C-alpha cells in the first residue's frame, strides 16, 4: 500500500491533486516513529512537499535504517533538492539512497541533519525576512531575490568570518554569506556551490566577500548560474568534513530553509 504524507503548510497551503482512493495523511501531529513501526515492509511512503518537508522527515526518523521505499512528490515552494538531482519535473522520485549518511549541523544548542545546505549571512537574513512576511501575509508569494537585493543595498551588514575547515583556520572580512553545502542549490534555485557533488563525502564551504556593496550587488545574479565562483577575489570555495564558521556579529542562519535566529557560529560534521 502507498501512503501520502501531506504537509498542509507547504506550498502556501495549496492542496495538490491526489488520485481518487489515495491514502492521504496529514503530518501535523503525526507520530512518525509510530507510523513507520506499523507499516508492512512492502508499504511505500510519499512525502508531499518541498525541502522543508524532507528536512523535517530526516530529523524525525533514523533514515539509515529505513525498510520502506520513500518518495518525494513536489508540492513545496522550495524544491532545490529535486533541482539538484535533475528530477524536478518527475511526478514521484525514490529518494532512499539520498537519505543515508547525512551531515549534521550544531547551532544554538541543537543538532540537526540537513539535505541541501546551511545558509549563513544574507541568505539566512532572507529567510528571516520571509518568515516575517508570511506571518502578516500568509498567501503572499515570497520574492527572495528582491529581499536579497534590498538586504545588500540597505539592511544587511557584512561580517568578519573565522572559518575552520578540517582543522585549518582562516579569517575573512566583509563576508556576505558563508554557507556549507551538501548539494549545489539553495534559496529557490541559487547554484551557490556549482562544483559540489552530493555523492561525495565532503561539503563545500563558499565564502562570498567584498567591501563594496555595489560589487556585491552586481555579482549577485551570477549565483543563479554558478558563475560567481569565477570571481576569485570575491569568492573562495573550500571542501571538507569538519567545518566551523564564526561571525563577529550574530545574524540569522537557515537549515534547508528553516530559520534559526541570533547565530554567532555553527559547526558541521560529515
C-alpha positions in Angstrom: 0.0 0.0 0.0 1.2 3.5 -0.7 0.7 6.4 1.8 0.9 10.1 1.0 2.2 12.2 3.9 1.0 15.6 3.2 2.0 18.8 4.9 -0.9 21.3 4.6 1.5 24.2 5.5 3.7 23.6 2.4 3.1 25.4 -0.9 1.3 28.2 0.8 -1.5 25.9 1.8 -2.5 25.0 -1.7 -3.5 21.3 -1.7 -2.2 19.2 -4.5 -4.5 16.9 -6.5 -4.4 13.3 -5.4 -5.7 10.3 -7.3 -9.1 9.1 -6.1 -8.7 6.5 -3.3 -5.2 7.7 -2.3 -4.2 7.2 1.3 -3.5 10.8 2.3 -2.3 11.5 5.9 -1.7 15.0 7.2 1.6 15.1 9.0 0.7 17.8 11.6 0.6 16.0 14.9 1.7 12.7 13.3 4.0 10.4 15.3 6.4 9.4 12.6 8.1 6.6 14.5 4.8 5.0 15.5 3.5 5.4 11.9 6.6 3.6 10.4 6.6 0.9 13.1 3.1 -0.1 11.9 4.0 -0.2 8.2 4.4 -3.5 6.4 7.7 -4.0 4.7 6.2 -3.6 1.2 4.3 -0.5 2.0 5.5 2.7 0.4 5.5 6.3 1.6 5.4 9.5 -0.5 6.4 12.8 1.2 4.3 15.5 -0.4 6.1 18.9 0.0 9.4 20.5 -0.6 12.9 20.8 1.0 11.4 21.7 4.4 9.2 18.6 4.3 12.3 16.4 3.7 14.3 18.2 6.4 11.5 17.6 8.9 11.4 13.9 7.9 15.1 13.2 8.2 15.2 14.7 11.7 12.2 12.6 12.9 13.3 9.2 11.6 16.5 7.2 11.5 16.8 7.3 7.8 19.8 5.0 7.8 17.5 2.1 8.8 14.5 2.7 6.5 12.9 -0.5 5.3 10.2 1.1 3.2 10.5 2.9 -0.1 10.3 6.7 0.4 9.4 9.0 -2.5 9.1 12.8 -2.7 6.2 14.4 -4.6 6.9 18.1 -5.3 4.5 20.4 -3.6 6.6 23.0 -1.8 7.7 26.5 -2.6 11.4 25.3 -2.3 12.5 22.3 -4.4 16.3 22.7 -4.5 16.8 19.0 -3.7 15.0 17.9 -6.8 16.6 20.6 -8.9 20.0 19.3 -7.8 19.0 15.7 -8.8 17.7 16.9 -12.2 14.3 15.4 -11.3 12.2 18.4 -10.5 9.7 17.6 -13.2 9.2 13.9 -12.2 5.9 13.0 -10.5 7.3 10.9 -7.7 11.1 10.4 -7.0 12.5 7.5 -5.0 14.9 9.1 -2.5 16.0 6.3 -0.1 19.7 6.4 -1.2 19.9 10.2 -0.7 18.6 9.9 2.9 21.5 7.9 4.3 24.7 9.1 6.0 23.6 12.7 6.1 25.7 15.6 7.5 24.7 17.3 10.8 24.9 20.9 12.0 25.2 22.1 15.5 23.9 25.6 16.2 22.5 27.3 19.2 22.5 24.2 21.3 20.6 21.9 18.8 21.9 19.3 16.4 20.1 18.6 13.0 20.7 16.7 9.8 20.3 18.5 6.5 19.7 17.5 2.9 20.8 20.7 1.0 22.8 23.1 3.0 23.4 25.6 5.7 23.0 29.3 4.8 24.7 31.9 7.0 24.7 35.6 6.2 22.4 37.4 3.8 20.9 34.0 2.9 19.8 33.5 6.5 18.7 37.1 6.6 16.4 36.5 3.5 14.7 33.6 5.3 14.3 35.7 8.4 12.5 38.5 6.4 10.4 35.9 4.5 9.2 34.4 7.8 8.0 37.9 8.9 6.2 38.4 5.6 4.5 35.0 6.0 3.3 35.9 9.5 1.4 39.0 8.2 0.6 38.0 4.6 0.5 34.1 4.6 -0.8 33.9 1.0 1.8 36.3 -0.5 4.4 34.8 -2.8 7.9 35.4 -1.4 10.4 37.0 -3.7 13.7 36.0 -2.2 15.7 37.8 -4.9 14.0 41.1 -4.1 14.7 40.6 -0.3 18.4 39.8 -1.0 18.8 42.9 -3.2 17.3 45.2 -0.6 19.5 43.5 2.1 22.6 44.0 0.0 21.8 47.7 -0.5 20.4 48.8 2.8 19.8 46.3 5.6 22.4 43.6 5.9 25.9 44.4 7.0 28.8 42.1 6.0 30.6 40.3 8.8 34.1 39.2 9.7 34.2 35.5 9.5 36.5 32.9 11.1 36.2 29.7 9.2 37.8 26.4 10.1 37.8 23.5 7.6 39.3 20.2 8.7 41.5 22.0 11.3 42.7 24.8 9.1 41.5 28.3 10.3 41.3 31.4 8.2 39.8 34.9 8.7 37.8 36.8 6.1 36.5 40.3 6.2 33.4 41.8 4.6 31.6 38.4 4.3 28.1 38.5 2.9 27.5 34.8 3.1 29.3 31.6 4.2 27.2 28.5 3.6 28.2 24.8 3.9 26.6 22.8 1.1 25.8 19.1 0.5 24.0 19.9 -2.7 24.6 22.6 -5.3 21.4 24.6 -4.8 19.5 26.5 -2.1 17.3 29.6 -1.9 15.0 28.6 -4.7 17.5 27.9 -7.5 20.7 29.6 -6.4 23.6 27.5 -7.6 25.8 28.6 -4.7 28.1 25.6 -4.9 28.2 24.6 -8.6 31.0 22.0 -8.2 29.6 20.3 -5.2 28.7 16.6 -5.7 26.2 15.3 -3.1 27.5 11.7 -3.6 30.9 12.8 -2.2 31.7 12.5 1.5 32.7 16.2 1.7 30.9 19.5 1.8 31.6 22.8 0.1 32.1 26.0 2.1 31.5 29.1 0.0 32.8 32.5 1.1 31.3 35.5 -0.7 33.0 38.7 0.3 33.7 42.2 -0.8 33.9 45.6 0.9 31.8 47.2 -1.9 28.0 47.0 -1.8 27.9 47.8 -5.5 30.2 44.8 -6.4 28.2 42.5 -4.1 25.0 43.6 -5.9 26.4 43.4 -9.4 27.8 39.9 -8.9 24.8 38.6 -7.0 22.7 37.4 -10.1 25.7 35.3 -11.2 25.0 32.9 -8.3 21.9 31.6 -10.0 24.1 30.2 -12.8 27.0 29.3 -10.5 29.3 31.8 -12.3 30.1 33.7 -9.1 33.0 31.3 -8.3 34.9 32.7 -11.3 35.3 35.9 -9.3 38.2 34.5 -7.4 38.9 37.7 -5.4 35.3 37.8 -4.1 34.6 34.1 -3.8 36.5 31.3 -2.1 35.4 27.7 -2.0 36.8 25.0 0.4 35.9 21.4 0.7 35.9 19.4 4.0 34.2 17.2 6.5 34.6 19.2 9.8 33.6 22.8 9.4 33.1 25.7 11.8 32.0 29.2 10.8 32.0 32.1 13.3 30.8 35.7 12.6 31.9 38.6 14.7 28.2 39.8 14.8 25.3 37.4 15.2 22.7 37.0 12.5 20.2 34.6 11.1 21.0 31.2 9.7 18.9 28.8 7.6 18.9 25.0 7.5 17.2 23.7 4.4 15.1 26.9 4.5 14.3 26.7 8.2 15.4 29.9 10.0 17.5 30.0 13.2 17.9 33.4 14.7 20.8 35.1 16.6 23.5 32.8 15.5 27.2 33.6 16.2 28.6 30.3 14.9 27.8 26.9 13.5 29.6 23.5 13.3 29.1 20.9 10.6 30.1 17.3 10.8 30.1 14.9 7.9 
